Amino acid sequence: MELSQEIRDKYQPVIGLEVHAQMLTKSKAYSNDKNEYGSMPNSNVSAITLGHPGTLPMMNTKTIDYAIKMGIACGSNITPIQHFARKNYFYPDLPKGYQITQDDTPICTGGTVLIKDDNGKDKTIQLTRIHMEEDAGKSIHDIDPFNTLIDLNRAGVPLIEIVSEPDIRSSQEAYNYVTEIRKLVRYLEICDGNMEEGSLRCDANISVMLKGSDTYGVRVEVKNMNSIRNVQRAIEHEITRHIIAIENGEKLYQETRNFNALKGTTSAMRSKEAANDYRFFPEPDLQPIEVTPAKIESLKAEMPPLPNELINKYVNDLKLSEYDALILTDQKEIALYFEEIIRHTKNYKAAANWLMGDIKSYLNTNASKITEFPIEPKEIAGLIGLIDEQKISHNLATQKVFPEMLKTGKSALIVAESNDWIQNNDESEIKAIIAEVLAENKEEADRYKAGEKKLIGFLMGQIMKKSKGKADPKSASKLINEMI
């Protein structure tokens, strides 16, 4: 589908997202069946998962804790008294024929998620609610050419559904929003955020309206997007499809559509359900939940520092660039490693540079995680300290000391001392070395004095060679100019 920019600019996309996050609990939401990805099909099931008559659900309280933590992270209101509901709908892969969820008393209401808009500026996306529910099983269509296969391992796995207001105005903002949600659940360690495995899934509600209008257009819901990039692609396709249909005078229908990642297109699945199609009624087998202020405070105390808090700290308090702050907070483990380094050094920029440079290079080369990195954060701070105290040069640190620390596990000071790498800051000794170099390289010294400034590199190289790399480069550079 082709669309001119002039026509595109007449319309305003309106997007709301529903993000489902599978909780990292050991067991399912209402039974003690394993919550484990990758098991043999239909091995993590019991009479409860299979919906046998007479079986009763029992609440997994860890799910409640995780949902509250997400609500706290988003600044939501936590509902003090909550009830569960049955959502009656045809689920071919949920044997009992209904889903246990929350209807009129979601565990969290309101809240916000801070993202970047298309221009890189901060934008706040309002949340409608966060509620708990159970996942359905998985229907598999691509193994048997004649039959749909059902794997019930996922049936009953605990979910939270994070529902945004229709505040998102572009596919890029949607990409940024899902990225931020994934970062939050990973920081909180309540979900691994792997969209490819289905532990984080997103449904997008999309419509378009003329700019300046206050009337929303016909909304469609798009499902089956297994990456953040595909969320963006599906939304972009729907925006274009809607605008072309409107421009051609065609009628749009409220419906649920499926995204085909190979073709980058959507297709109709079914007409969009209304709330009364689900026939919600109270779940009679689960007691109401009470969440006390003391419970909320105890969960707050367990929570790690969150990405936006750290970004504010790094930019405003540590005076790092926003770019540095975003890179450092992209992964929780990296942020925590940085936090530990700066407990032992005040040179925050050097700490950021080491982590984003040599350390990340090592991790990428060795396909390892920061949690597997062999040097403790305190020792990186020690290395920075040696450079700041001019005991070793930065070049020596990167080329010799750091690799030796990786190899031996010893501290920077021990490595530098045992290899006789501590810099010589004694001016009289450095002057004597410079005098020898100038005498041995009189022609080059005369050419440098005559204005051939590029020869400073050659002369400095000779000085470092004669001093076995121990001469302080700054002092040597200053003294050589004084002596010539």
C-alpha positions as CSV (number, residue, x, y, z in Angstrom):
1,M,0.0,0.0,0.0
2,E,1.4,3.4,-1.0
3,L,0.4,6.7,0.7
4,S,1.7,10.1,0.0
5,Q,3.1,12.1,2.9
6,E,0.7,14.9,2.2
7,I,-2.3,12.7,2.7
8,R,-0.7,10.9,5.7
9,D,-0.2,14.3,7.4
10,K,-3.9,15.0,7.4
11,Y,-4.5,12.2,9.9
12,Q,-3.7,11.5,13.5
13,P,-3.2,7.9,14.6
14,V,-4.7,7.0,18.0
15,I,-3.2,3.9,19.6
16,G,-3.7,2.1,22.9
17,L,-1.8,-1.0,23.9
18,E,-2.6,-4.1,26.0
19,V,0.6,-5.8,27.1
20,H,0.4,-9.2,28.7
21,A,3.3,-10.2,30.9
22,Q,3.8,-13.8,32.1
23,M,4.9,-13.8,35.7
24,L,8.1,-15.6,36.7
25,T,6.5,-17.8,39.3
26,K,7.5,-21.4,39.9
27,S,3.9,-22.6,39.6
28,K,0.8,-21.6,37.8
29,A,-1.8,-19.0,38.9
30,Y,-4.3,-21.3,40.6
31,S,-2.5,-24.6,40.9
32,N,0.8,-26.1,41.8
33,D,1.5,-27.2,38.2
34,K,4.9,-26.1,37.0
35,N,5.3,-22.7,35.2
36,E,8.1,-23.6,32.9
37,Y,8.8,-22.8,29.3
38,G,10.2,-25.4,27.0
39,S,8.8,-28.5,28.7
40,M,7.5,-31.5,26.7
41,P,3.9,-30.6,25.5
42,N,1.2,-31.3,28.0
43,S,3.6,-32.3,30.8
44,N,2.9,-29.4,33.2
45,V,-0.7,-30.2,33.7
46,S,-3.0,-31.6,36.4
47,A,-6.7,-32.1,37.0
48,I,-7.0,-28.4,37.7
49,T,-5.3,-27.3,34.5
50,L,-7.4,-29.8,32.6
51,G,-10.6,-28.4,34.0
52,H,-11.9,-31.6,35.5
53,P,-15.2,-31.3,37.4
54,G,-14.9,-30.8,41.1
55,T,-11.4,-29.1,41.0
56,L,-10.9,-25.8,42.8
57,P,-8.4,-23.1,42.2
58,M,-6.0,-21.8,44.8
59,M,-4.4,-18.3,44.4
60,N,-0.7,-18.1,43.8
61,T,0.1,-15.1,46.2
62,K,3.4,-14.4,44.4
63,T,1.4,-13.2,41.4
64,I,-0.3,-10.6,43.7
65,D,3.1,-9.4,44.9
66,Y,4.4,-9.1,41.3
67,A,1.3,-7.2,40.1
68,I,1.6,-4.8,43.1
69,K,5.3,-4.2,42.3
70,M,4.4,-3.3,38.7
71,G,1.7,-0.9,40.0
72,I,4.2,0.8,42.3
73,A,6.7,1.2,39.5
74,C,4.0,2.9,37.4
75,G,2.6,5.0,40.2
76,S,-0.7,3.3,40.0
77,N,-3.3,3.1,42.8
78,I,-3.5,-0.3,44.4
79,T,-7.0,-1.5,44.9
80,P,-7.5,-2.4,48.6
81,I,-10.2,-5.0,48.2
82,Q,-10.3,-7.1,45.0
83,H,-12.6,-9.7,43.5
84,F,-11.9,-12.2,40.8
85,A,-14.3,-12.8,37.8
86,R,-14.9,-15.5,35.2
87,K,-14.6,-14.3,31.6
88,N,-16.8,-16.7,29.7
89,Y,-15.6,-17.0,26.1
90,F,-14.7,-19.8,23.7
91,Y,-11.0,-20.7,24.4
92,P,-10.2,-23.8,22.4
93,D,-7.0,-24.2,24.5
94,L,-8.4,-23.4,28.0
95,P,-10.2,-26.6,29.0
96,K,-12.6,-25.2,31.6
97,G,-14.1,-22.9,29.0
98,Y,-13.6,-19.6,30.9
99,Q,-10.7,-17.5,32.1
100,I,-10.2,-16.4,35.7
101,T,-9.5,-12.7,35.6
102,Q,-10.4,-9.4,37.2
103,D,-13.2,-7.2,35.9
104,D,-14.5,-4.3,38.0
105,T,-11.7,-4.5,40.7
106,P,-8.4,-4.7,38.9
107,I,-5.4,-4.8,41.3
108,C,-4.0,-1.5,39.9
109,T,-5.8,1.5,38.4
110,G,-4.2,4.6,36.8
111,G,-0.5,5.1,36.6
112,T,1.9,6.3,33.9
113,V,4.7,5.1,31.8
114,L,7.3,7.7,30.6
115,I,8.6,7.3,27.1
116,K,10.2,9.3,24.3
117,D,8.1,10.7,21.5
118,D,9.1,10.9,17.9
119,N,11.2,13.9,18.5
120,G,13.1,12.4,21.5
121,K,11.2,14.4,24.1
122,D,9.6,13.0,27.2
123,K,6.0,11.9,27.0
124,T,3.7,10.4,29.6
125,I,1.4,7.6,28.6
126,Q,-1.5,7.1,31.0
127,L,-2.5,3.7,32.1
128,T,-6.1,2.5,32.5
129,R,-5.4,-0.5,34.7
130,I,-3.3,-3.5,35.5
131,H,-5.1,-6.7,36.3
132,M,-4.2,-10.3,37.0
133,E,-5.5,-13.3,35.0
134,E,-4.5,-16.7,33.7
135,D,-3.1,-17.5,30.3
136,A,-4.7,-19.9,27.8
137,G,-2.9,-22.9,26.3
138,K,-1.3,-22.9,22.9
139,S,-2.9,-24.0,19.6
140,I,-0.3,-25.2,17.1
141,H,-1.2,-25.1,13.4
142,D,2.1,-25.8,11.6
143,I,3.0,-29.4,12.6
144,D,0.0,-31.4,11.4
145,P,-1.4,-30.4,8.0
146,F,-4.9,-31.7,8.9
147,N,-5.3,-31.0,12.7
148,T,-4.7,-28.3,15.2
149,L,-2.5,-29.5,18.1
150,I,-3.0,-28.3,21.6
151,D,-0.3,-27.8,24.3
152,L,-1.8,-27.0,27.7
153,N,1.5,-26.3,29.5
154,R,0.8,-22.5,29.2
155,A,-2.8,-22.9,30.3
156,G,-3.2,-21.3,33.8
157,V,0.2,-19.5,33.7
158,P,-0.2,-16.2,35.7
159,L,-0.4,-13.0,33.7
160,I,-0.7,-9.3,34.4
161,E,-2.3,-7.3,31.6
162,I,-1.2,-3.7,31.4
163,V,-3.7,-1.5,29.6
164,S,-2.8,1.9,28.4
165,E,-5.1,4.8,27.5
166,P,-5.2,5.7,23.8
167,D,-2.4,8.2,24.3
168,I,0.1,6.8,21.8
169,R,0.3,8.7,18.5
170,S,2.7,6.8,16.3
171,S,4.2,3.4,15.7
172,Q,7.5,4.7,17.0
173,E,5.9,5.8,20.3
174,A,4.3,2.3,20.5
175,Y,7.8,0.8,20.0
176,N,9.2,3.0,22.8
177,Y,6.3,2.2,25.1
178,V,6.6,-1.6,24.8
179,T,10.4,-1.3,25.2
180,E,9.9,0.6,28.4
181,I,7.4,-1.9,29.7
182,R,9.8,-4.7,29.0
183,K,12.6,-2.9,30.8
184,L,10.4,-2.3,33.8
185,V,9.3,-6.0,34.2
186,R,12.9,-7.1,33.8
187,Y,14.2,-4.6,36.4
188,L,11.5,-5.9,38.8
189,E,12.3,-9.5,37.9
190,I,8.7,-10.4,37.5
191,C,8.8,-11.4,33.8
192,D,11.7,-12.2,31.5
193,G,10.2,-10.1,28.7
194,N,11.0,-12.6,25.9
195,M,8.4,-11.8,23.2
196,E,9.8,-14.6,21.0
197,E,8.8,-17.2,23.7
198,G,5.5,-15.5,24.3
199,S,6.2,-14.4,27.9
200,L,5.5,-10.8,26.8
201,R,2.8,-10.2,24.3
202,C,1.1,-7.1,23.0
203,D,-2.3,-6.4,21.4
204,A,-2.6,-3.0,19.7
205,N,-5.9,-1.0,19.4
206,I,-5.6,1.3,16.4
207,S,-7.7,4.0,14.8
208,V,-7.1,7.2,12.9
209,M,-8.9,10.6,12.8
210,L,-8.5,13.9,11.0
211,K,-6.1,16.2,12.8
212,G,-8.0,18.7,14.9
213,S,-11.0,16.3,15.3
214,D,-12.1,15.1,18.7
215,T,-14.0,12.1,17.3
216,Y,-12.1,8.8,17.3
217,G,-12.2,6.6,14.2
218,V,-13.2,3.0,13.9
219,R,-10.9,0.9,16.1
220,V,-9.3,-2.4,15.3
221,E,-7.3,-4.7,17.5
222,V,-4.2,-6.4,16.1
223,K,-2.9,-9.6,17.7
224,N,-0.1,-12.1,17.2
225,M,3.0,-9.9,17.2
226,N,6.1,-11.7,18.5
227,S,8.6,-8.8,18.7
228,I,8.6,-5.1,19.5
229,R,9.6,-4.4,15.9
230,N,6.6,-6.4,14.7
231,V,4.3,-4.3,16.9
232,Q,5.7,-1.2,15.2
233,R,5.3,-2.8,11.7
234,A,1.7,-4.0,12.4
235,I,0.7,-0.5,13.6
236,E,2.3,1.2,10.7
237,H,0.5,-1.1,8.3
238,E,-2.9,-0.5,10.0
239,I,-2.4,3.3,10.0
240,T,-1.8,3.2,6.2
241,R,-4.7,0.8,5.6
242,H,-7.1,2.9,7.5
243,I,-6.2,6.2,5.8
244,I,-6.4,4.7,2.3
245,A,-9.8,3.2,3.2
246,I,-11.1,6.5,4.4
247,E,-9.7,8.4,1.4
248,N,-11.4,5.9,-0.9
249,G,-14.7,6.2,0.9
250,E,-14.6,2.6,2.1
251,K,-16.2,1.4,5.3
252,L,-14.0,0.2,8.2
253,Y,-15.2,-2.4,10.7
254,Q,-14.4,-2.8,14.3
255,E,-12.7,-6.2,14.3
256,T,-9.8,-8.3,15.6
257,R,-7.0,-8.8,13.0
258,N,-4.0,-11.1,12.8
259,F,-0.5,-9.9,11.9
260,N,1.5,-11.8,9.3
261,A,5.2,-11.1,10.1
262,L,6.4,-12.5,6.8
263,K,4.2,-10.3,4.6
264,G,4.0,-7.4,7.0
265,T,0.2,-7.3,6.6
266,T,-2.9,-7.9,8.7
267,S,-6.0,-10.0,8.0
268,A,-9.4,-10.2,9.6
269,M,-9.9,-12.8,12.3
270,R,-13.3,-12.0,13.8
271,S,-15.6,-9.1,14.6
272,K,-14.5,-7.3,17.7
273,E,-16.2,-8.4,20.9
274,A,-18.0,-6.1,23.2
275,A,-17.6,-6.4,27.0
276,N,-21.0,-8.1,27.4
277,D,-19.8,-10.8,24.9
278,Y,-17.6,-12.1,27.7
279,R,-20.5,-12.6,30.2
280,F,-18.3,-11.7,33.3
281,F,-19.6,-12.9,36.6
282,P,-17.9,-13.2,40.0
283,E,-15.6,-16.2,40.5
284,P,-17.2,-18.1,43.3
285,D,-14.2,-20.3,44.2
286,L,-11.7,-17.6,45.0
287,Q,-11.9,-15.4,48.1
288,P,-11.6,-11.6,47.7
289,I,-8.0,-10.2,48.2
290,E,-7.2,-7.4,50.7
291,V,-4.0,-5.4,50.1
292,T,-3.0,-3.5,53.2
293,P,-0.8,-0.3,53.2
294,A,1.8,-2.3,55.2
295,K,2.0,-4.9,52.4
296,I,2.5,-2.2,49.8
297,E,5.3,-0.7,51.9
298,S,7.0,-4.0,52.4
299,L,7.0,-4.7,48.6
300,K,8.4,-1.2,48.0
301,A,11.3,-2.0,50.2
302,E,12.2,-5.0,48.1
303,M,12.2,-3.1,44.8
304,P,15.4,-2.2,43.0
305,P,16.1,1.3,41.7
306,L,14.1,1.8,38.6
307,P,15.3,3.0,35.2
308,N,13.9,6.5,35.2
309,E,15.1,7.1,38.8
310,L,18.6,6.1,37.7
311,I,18.5,8.2,34.6
312,N,17.5,11.3,36.7
313,K,20.3,10.5,39.1
314,Y,23.0,10.1,36.4
315,V,22.0,13.2,34.4
316,N,21.2,15.6,37.3
317,D,23.4,14.4,40.1
318,L,26.4,12.7,38.4
319,K,26.3,15.1,35.4
320,L,26.5,12.4,32.8
321,S,25.0,12.9,29.3
322,E,21.5,11.6,28.7
323,Y,23.0,9.2,26.1
324,D,25.3,7.7,28.7
325,A,22.4,7.4,31.2
326,L,20.2,5.6,28.7
327,I,23.0,3.1,27.8
328,L,23.8,2.4,31.5
329,T,20.2,1.8,32.4
330,D,19.2,-0.3,29.4
331,Q,19.9,-3.5,31.4
332,K,19.4,-3.8,35.1
333,E,22.5,-5.8,35.7
334,I,24.7,-3.2,33.9
335,A,23.1,-0.5,36.0
336,L,23.7,-2.3,39.2
337,Y,27.3,-3.0,38.3
338,F,27.7,0.8,37.6
339,E,26.1,1.6,40.9
340,E,28.7,-0.6,42.6
341,I,31.6,1.0,40.8
342,I,30.5,4.5,41.8
343,R,30.4,3.5,45.5
344,H,34.2,3.4,45.3
345,T,35.0,6.3,42.9
346,K,33.8,9.8,42.3
347,N,35.0,9.8,38.7
348,Y,31.6,9.0,37.3
349,K,32.4,9.7,33.7
350,A,35.5,7.4,33.8
351,A,33.3,4.7,35.4
352,A,30.7,5.1,32.6
353,N,33.4,5.0,29.9
354,W,35.0,1.8,31.2
355,L,31.7,0.1,31.4
356,M,30.4,1.2,28.0
357,G,33.8,0.7,26.4
358,D,36.3,-2.0,27.4
359,I,34.0,-4.0,29.7
360,K,31.2,-4.1,27.1
361,S,33.7,-5.0,24.4
362,Y,34.9,-7.9,26.5
363,L,31.3,-9.1,27.1
364,N,30.4,-8.9,23.4
365,T,33.6,-10.7,22.4
366,N,33.0,-13.5,24.9
367,A,29.2,-13.6,24.5
368,S,28.9,-13.3,28.3
369,K,26.8,-11.3,30.7
370,I,28.0,-8.7,33.2
371,T,27.0,-11.1,36.0
372,E,29.8,-13.4,34.6
373,F,32.4,-10.7,34.3
374,P,35.5,-11.7,36.2
375,I,36.5,-8.3,37.7
376,E,34.6,-6.9,40.7
377,P,33.2,-3.3,40.4
378,K,35.4,-2.3,43.3
379,E,38.5,-3.3,41.3
380,I,37.4,-1.3,38.3
381,A,37.2,1.7,40.6
382,G,40.7,0.9,41.8
383,L,41.9,0.9,38.2
384,I,40.3,4.3,37.7
385,G,42.0,5.6,40.9
386,L,45.4,4.6,39.6
387,I,44.9,6.6,36.4
388,D,43.5,9.6,38.3
389,E,46.5,9.5,40.7
390,Q,48.7,9.4,37.6
391,K,50.3,6.2,38.8
392,I,49.6,4.6,35.4
393,S,48.6,6.1,32.0
394,H,45.2,5.5,30.5
395,N,46.9,3.7,27.5
396,L,48.8,1.4,29.9
397,A,45.6,0.7,31.8
398,T,43.7,-0.4,28.7
399,Q,46.5,-2.1,26.9
400,K,48.3,-3.9,29.7
401,V,46.8,-3.6,33.2
402,F,43.1,-4.3,32.3
403,P,44.0,-7.4,30.2
404,E,46.2,-8.7,33.0
405,M,43.4,-8.2,35.6
406,L,41.1,-10.3,33.4
407,K,43.8,-13.0,33.1
408,T,44.9,-13.2,36.8
409,G,42.0,-11.8,38.8
410,K,44.4,-9.5,40.7
411,S,43.8,-5.9,41.6
412,A,45.1,-3.1,39.3
413,L,47.6,-2.0,41.9
414,I,49.1,-5.5,42.4
415,V,49.2,-6.0,38.6
416,A,50.9,-2.6,38.1
417,E,53.4,-3.0,40.9
418,S,54.3,-6.6,40.1
419,N,55.0,-5.7,36.5
420,D,56.9,-2.5,37.4
421,W,54.3,-0.4,35.5
422,I,53.9,2.3,38.1
423,Q,54.6,5.7,36.4
424,N,57.7,7.6,37.1
425,N,56.6,11.2,38.1
426,D,60.1,12.3,39.2
427,E,60.9,15.2,36.9
428,S,64.7,14.9,37.3
429,E,64.6,11.3,36.1
430,I,62.3,12.1,33.2
431,K,64.5,15.0,32.2
432,A,67.5,12.7,32.1
433,I,65.6,10.3,29.9
434,I,64.5,13.1,27.6
435,A,68.1,14.4,27.4
436,E,69.3,11.0,26.3
437,V,66.5,10.7,23.6
438,L,67.3,14.2,22.3
439,A,71.0,13.4,22.1
440,E,70.4,10.1,20.3
441,N,67.9,11.6,17.9
442,K,69.4,15.1,17.2
443,E,68.2,15.4,13.6
444,E,64.6,14.7,14.6
445,A,64.9,17.0,17.6
446,D,66.2,19.8,15.4
447,R,63.4,19.3,12.8
448,Y,60.8,19.4,15.7
449,K,62.3,22.6,17.0
450,A,62.1,24.0,13.4
451,G,58.3,23.5,13.4
452,E,57.8,19.9,12.3
453,K,55.4,19.2,15.1
454,K,54.3,15.8,14.0
455,L,57.7,14.5,15.3
456,I,56.4,14.8,18.8
457,G,54.9,11.4,18.4
458,F,58.2,9.8,17.4
459,L,60.1,11.5,20.3
460,M,57.5,10.6,22.9
461,G,57.6,7.0,21.6
462,Q,61.4,6.9,22.2
463,I,60.9,8.4,25.7
464,M,58.3,5.8,26.6
465,K,60.4,3.0,25.2
466,K,63.5,4.1,27.2
467,S,61.4,4.5,30.4
468,K,59.7,1.1,29.7
469,G,56.4,2.9,29.6
470,K,56.8,4.3,33.1
471,A,57.2,8.0,32.2
472,D,54.1,10.1,32.8
473,P,53.1,11.2,29.3
474,K,51.7,14.6,30.4
475,S,54.9,15.4,32.3
476,A,57.1,14.1,29.5
477,S,55.2,16.1,26.9
478,K,55.5,19.3,28.9
479,L,59.2,18.8,29.7
480,I,60.2,17.9,26.1
481,N,58.9,21.3,24.9
482,E,60.7,23.1,27.7
483,M,64.0,21.3,26.9
484,I,64.1,21.7,23.2
